[in-house]
């Protein structure tokens, strides 16, 4: 069941398209900067692609920079874009406090800036575009906790200081507070699936008894893939693992035979880039009024609705991409649950 289908959503989408089209001519021949903190997974790449599709169609040149996960390099790249004379800048990921000074420099140069996936509005930016982090984190919490029947030890992997991941962690802690039979052991890590795999291997060695670890909470799919691999190799099928993003690797883990990975919260990632590009188009055209937060749709993918979820996110080409037979997946995991799409309702 797709709760967004219907005349209301179609009308809204059409009105946004018309509104953006009225400003699109302002971009012809201009440069728009896209500053990515890192380009490491499907999430990063698809936001860029979603933005480029809109901007290039309007005749703009898109200049993409990669901070390589280094916040300082990220800010330097934004400064370089400002100095190069771009007409607008889209910033992907970052800390609001660290970004504010460099965005102030863009403001001084009359260059509009919109952020994506920061999780809150950065001072000086026109808006932040992304999934509703609190909503997605609550959906992740419910998925994982229900899979372990609300009891046992959960290992949580996250990267300290990453704003989105801190939000996801904080929401999980708030939900878990209502379930005293759940104990969470937080394991700080780096943006490295290999490191997480080593950490998980050590945890499994230290906790060899079945049931000693009930579940694993991952801040995002690629990060927790190392824990999934370690769990599979150890034959610990009783452990349940879940995370956020709906990357291809997330669906690979979800749909594999006897997978311990039970759920991923899927974002409409290309739409993040598309909406950011539409907003920067309007800003370059002179529009001044924007909501502080612009959200995309999300949905839960599980073993029981993974086929529909995979095709909604990636299209029918996903089976070739993954090298997986759709028929085999349907035989392995009966598709008995509806796909329910949700989006924050704002006044």
N, C-alpha and C positions, 0 to 999 in steps of 0.2 A: 504494500500500500504506500503510495507516494502522496504525502499530505500537501505537496506543493502544486500538484496538478490542478488545473481548473482555470476558469476565466480570470479570477482575481490575479493570480501569479502571471498569467500571460499578458494581462493589461499592464501590470507593473513593469515587466521586462520591456514591453514595447515603449512605454513612456520614457524609461531610462535610455533606451536606444535613440529615440528622437531627441531627447535632451542633449545627449553627448554629440550627436551628429551636427547639431547647430553650432558647436564649437570646433569641430574637427578640422575645418579649413584653416584654423589658426596655427595648426602644427606643421603644415606643409613646408618642407625645407628646413625645419628647425631640428635641433638636437635635444633629446631627452636622455638624461643620465639614469642608469639603474645601478645602484650600489648594493651589492650583495655581501653580507658579512662572510658567507661561505657558499660554495656551490659543490655540495658533497652528495646529495641524494635527489630522488625524484621530486621531493617537496620543493627544494630550492630551484631546480631546473624548470619545473612546471609553472611556478609563479612567474619566472622570467619569460617563459614562452607565452603565457597568457597575456602578459603586458605587451610583449613585442607584436603579437598578432593585431592588437588594437592600434598601437602607435604607428607601425609600419603601414597599415592600411590607410592611415590618415596622412601618409607622406613624410613622417618624421624619421630621422636617423636615431637609432638607439645605441647608446654607448654603455656597455656593461662592464662593471669592475668587480673583482673578487678579493675580499679581505682575507681569505684563507683562514678563517676562524679567529683572526687577530683583531680585537676591537680598535686598537690604535691604527692599524693599517686600514680598517674600515673607515674611520674618520678621515684619514689622510686621503683616501680615495674620493670621499665626498667633497673635501676641499678642492681636490684637483678638478673634479667635475664643475664646481662653482667657478674656478679660475678659467676653465675652458670655454665658458660662455654658454652653457646649456640653458634651455628655456624652462626646464623643470626637472625635478629629481624624484625618483622613487627609491626608497630605502627599504631593503629587506633585512629584517632582524636587527637587534641591537638593544642596548639599555637606554631608557629615556633620559636619564641624567647624563650619560656619556654623550648622547647624540645632541642634546639641547644646544651646547655651545656652537657646534658646527652648523646646525640648522639655523641658528641665529645669524651666522655669516651669510647663509643663503638668503634669508629674509632681507638682510641689508642690501643684497644685490638684486632684490626683487625677483628672486627665483623661488617659485612655490615648491614645497616638499611634501610628499605624502609618504607615510611609513606603512609597511606591511609586516604583520606577525610580530609586532613589538608587544602587543597585549594591552597597551594603554596609550592615550594620546601624549605625544612628546611635545613639550612647549615649542611653539613656532611651526609645527607641522599642521597641515590642514585637516588631517584625519589619520586614523590607523585602520587598516583593512586586514581582516583575518577571520579565522573561526572564533567562536565565542569560547575562550579558554576555560572559563568556569563551568560552562555547560558541558564541554567535551570532557573535562576532568571528572565531573560528576558522573557522566555516562561511563567513562572508563572505570571509575570506582565501583559502580553498580555491577558492571559486567564481570569484573574480577572477583568481587566479594561474593556474588551469587554463585560463581563457578566453584568456590571453595566452601560454600554453605556457611559463610560468615564466621569461620573459625580457623585457627591455625596461624602459623608464622608466614608473613609475606616479606620477601626481599624487594626493596625498592631501589632501582638504579636511576640516578639523575646527575646532571652536571651542575654543580653549585655555581650560583651567580648568573645563570642563563635565565632571563626574566620569565619567559614562557614556561620553562621547566619548573621554576620556583612556584609559579601559580598552580601548575598541575599537582605538584607535590603538596602544596598547602591545602588544596581542596580535598585531596585524598585523605590527608590527616584529619580534616574536619569531618568527613563521612565516617572514617574508621572510629572516631571518638564515640560513636553510638553503638559500637560492637566490641564490648570488652573481651570477647573470646578471640579477637584478632590482635596479633602482635606484629608490628612493623619494624624491620631492621633496615635502616637506610644505608646504602652503599654509594658514597660519592665516587664519580668516575670522570672520564674524559669523553669527548666526542669520538669514541673509538669502539667499534664492535669487538675488535680483537682484545682490547683491554677488558671489556665486560665479560668476554668468554673466559679469560683467565681468572677473573674475580669469581665468576660463577663456578668454575671448576674447583677452586679452593673452598668455596662454601659447600659444595656437594661432598667434597672429601671430609670436611669437618662435620657434616650432618648426613651420615650414610644411611640412617634409618628411614624407611618409607614413612612419609607423613611428617617428618621433622621440618620440612619446608612445604607449605601448602601452595604457595603461589609466588609469582614474580610480577611486580609492577614495573613497567618500563615507560620512561618519559616519552619515547618515540620509537617507531618500528625499527629503524636501522640500528639504533643504539642497542635495543634489547635482542637483536638477532643473535648476538654472541651468547646470550644466556640461553636462548632456544637451542642453539647448536650444542652447548655444553650439556644441557638437560637431556637432549636426545641421545648423545653419545653415552651418557651415564645410565640410560635405560630407566630414567625416573619419570615414567609416564603419568604418575599421580600428581605431578606438579603442574599447575595451571598458570599460563602467562598471557598478559594482555598489554596493549599500549595504544598509541595514537598515531595517525597519519593516513593509513590506507595506501602506503607505498606499494610498489610491485613486490618488494621483498616481504612486505606485510602479508599480502595475499599468498605469496609462495609459502610462507610459514603456516598460514591459516589453513590452506587447502592440502598440504602434504599429508600423506598417510600417517595415522597415529600421532598427529602433531600435538605437542603440549600447548601450543599457541591457540587460545580459544576466542580471542576477540581483538579487533582493531577499530578504533573510532575514525571513520573516514571523513576527510574534509574535501570540499570541492576546490582543490588547490588551484587549478587553472583560473577559476573564477576570482581568486584573490588577486592575481595579476591583472585580470581583465577589469575588475572594479577599480583597482588602483590606477590603471591607465585611463579609464574613463574619467576618474576624478581629476587627474593631473591635466587631462585635456580641457576640462571645464575651467580649471584654475588658470591655465595659460590663456584661455579665452576671456578671462576676466571675472569668472564666477567667484564669489566671496563666501557664500554660505554653504557649509558642509556639516554633516553630523560628525561628532567626535570619533565615533566608532562605526565602521561598516562591516557587517557580518555576512558570512557565507553559510550555506547549508551543511549539515553533518548527518551522519547515520552510523549505526553500529553494524559491523560485519562479523558474523559468527559462522561456525560450521554449518548451521542450519539455514542461513540465507546468503552464504558466501558467493554463490554463483551469480545471483542477481546483483549483489553489491559490487563484485568485481567488474561485471559488465557495465554497470552504471558509472563507475569511476573511470574505467579504462577502455570500454567498448569491447566488442567481440574479439578484437585482436589480442586481448589479454592471454588467451589460451596459447597462442603461438609464442607470445613474449615469454611466457612462463615455461613453455615446453610441457604443458600439462593437458591431458584430455578432459574436456568438460564432462563427457559421459562417465569417465572414471571418478571424477569428483562427486558427481550426483549419485553414483553407486556407493561411494565411500561415506558420504554425508548426505542423507536424505534432506531435501530442501523443504523443510516444514514450517519455516518462519517467514513472515512478511518482512519486506524491506520498508522501514518507516523513516522518512526523511523529515528532519526538524530544522527550524531556523528561529532564532530569537525574534519574538514579536515586540516591536517597539512602538510607543505611542506616536 
